[in-house]
Amino acid sequence: MGRAGKLVAGAIVGGMALTLALLAAVDPPAPRASVSGHISRADAGPELGETLRRCRTVTVADPECEAAWETKRRHFFGQEKDEK
């Protein structure tokens, strides 16, 4: 492929990328189906929320923080029901 062929191929790829970018910017995304089992902050409880906020800045190992993050992880992945 010569230089002209490479320029044409580059122009085609660039044009396609520009077209896709414009379509994505102009068309609104399709509405998604609602999730029936969504997780709200109320499910976590106020004491867990306070602990997690405090633990975001902790730089040393803290057993309370590790337990709070493990609880949050289990809740997120839906593993709470399996262990009860």
BELWOLIN-V492511 format. One record per pair of residues at least 6 apart in sequence whose C-alpha atoms are under 7 Angstrom apart, sorted by the first residue. I is the first residue (numbers start at 1). GAP is how many residues later the second one is. If there is no record, write none. Layout:
# BELWOLIN-V492511
[[I:GAP] [I:GAP]]
This chain:
# BELWOLIN-V492511
[[48:20] [51:14] [51:17] [52:13] [52:16] [55:10] [74:6]]
